Amino acid sequence: MLGLIGAGGIGQTLFDSMNSFAYAQVSAIAIVIVVAVTLIDMLSQTIRARLL
């Protein structure tokens, strides 16, 4: 969902890969999105804990 609505340009790449039936590439993009969101969330949690 994140990639389809924007996500800094990765959405177009994801959409093109899905339309091309390049499922290996779609899987790689989805994994990158999940890892990036997880790392950003962990960083945000660490910063929030230090400030509060």
C-alpha contacts under 8 A as a table, 3 or more apart, distances in Angstrom:
res1	aa1	res2	aa2	distance
1	M	4	L	5.20
1	M	5	I	6.54
2	L	5	I	5.60
2	L	6	G	6.56
2	L	7	A	6.03
2	L	11	G	7.44
3	G	6	G	5.53
3	G	7	A	5.33
3	G	9	G	7.99
3	G	10	I	5.88
3	G	11	G	3.90
3	G	12	Q	7.58
3	G	14	L	6.48
3	G	15	F	7.94
3	G	33	I	7.76
4	L	7	A	7.72
4	L	11	G	4.68
4	L	12	Q	7.19
4	L	14	L	7.21
4	L	15	F	6.66
5	I	11	G	6.38
6	G	9	G	5.96
6	G	10	I	6.92
6	G	11	G	5.14
6	G	12	Q	7.69
7	A	10	I	5.77
7	A	11	G	5.99
8	G	11	G	7.28
9	G	12	Q	5.86
9	G	13	T	7.17
10	I	13	T	5.16
10	I	14	L	6.12
10	I	29	I	7.97
11	G	14	L	5.03
11	G	15	F	6.01
12	Q	15	F	5.03
12	Q	16	D	6.04
13	T	16	D	5.17
13	T	17	S	6.10
14	L	17	S	5.13
14	L	18	M	6.17
14	L	26	V	6.07
14	L	29	I	6.65
15	F	18	M	5.15
15	F	19	N	6.23
16	D	19	N	5.14
16	D	20	S	6.14
17	S	20	S	5.03
17	S	21	F	6.22
17	S	22	A	5.22
17	S	23	Y	7.17
17	S	25	Q	6.50
17	S	26	V	5.89
18	M	21	F	5.13
18	M	22	A	6.14
18	M	23	Y	6.74
18	M	26	V	6.29
19	N	22	A	7.73
22	A	25	Q	5.46
22	A	26	V	6.28
23	Y	26	V	4.79
23	Y	27	S	6.01
24	A	27	S	5.14
24	A	28	A	6.27
25	Q	28	A	5.02
25	Q	29	I	6.17
26	V	29	I	5.16
26	V	30	A	6.13
27	S	30	A	5.08
27	S	31	I	6.15
28	A	31	I	5.14
28	A	32	V	6.23
29	I	32	V	5.09
29	I	33	I	6.23
30	A	33	I	5.11
30	A	34	V	6.23
31	I	34	V	5.12
31	I	35	V	6.09
32	V	35	V	5.19
32	V	36	A	5.98
33	I	36	A	5.18
33	I	37	V	6.07
34	V	37	V	5.27
34	V	38	T	6.07
35	V	38	T	5.10
35	V	39	L	6.11
36	A	39	L	5.22
36	A	40	I	6.11
37	V	40	I	5.16
37	V	41	D	6.04
38	T	41	D	5.08
38	T	42	M	6.18
39	L	42	M	5.08
39	L	43	L	6.15
40	I	43	L	5.08
40	I	44	S	6.06
41	D	44	S	5.04
41	D	45	Q	6.13
42	M	45	Q	5.06
42	M	46	T	6.25
43	L	46	T	5.12
43	L	47	I	6.23
44	S	47	I	5.18
44	S	48	R	6.03
45	Q	48	R	5.08
45	Q	49	A	6.12
46	T	49	A	5.17
46	T	50	R	6.35
47	I	50	R	5.23
47	I	51	L	6.30
48	R	51	L	5.22
48	R	52	L	6.20
49	A	52	L	5.39
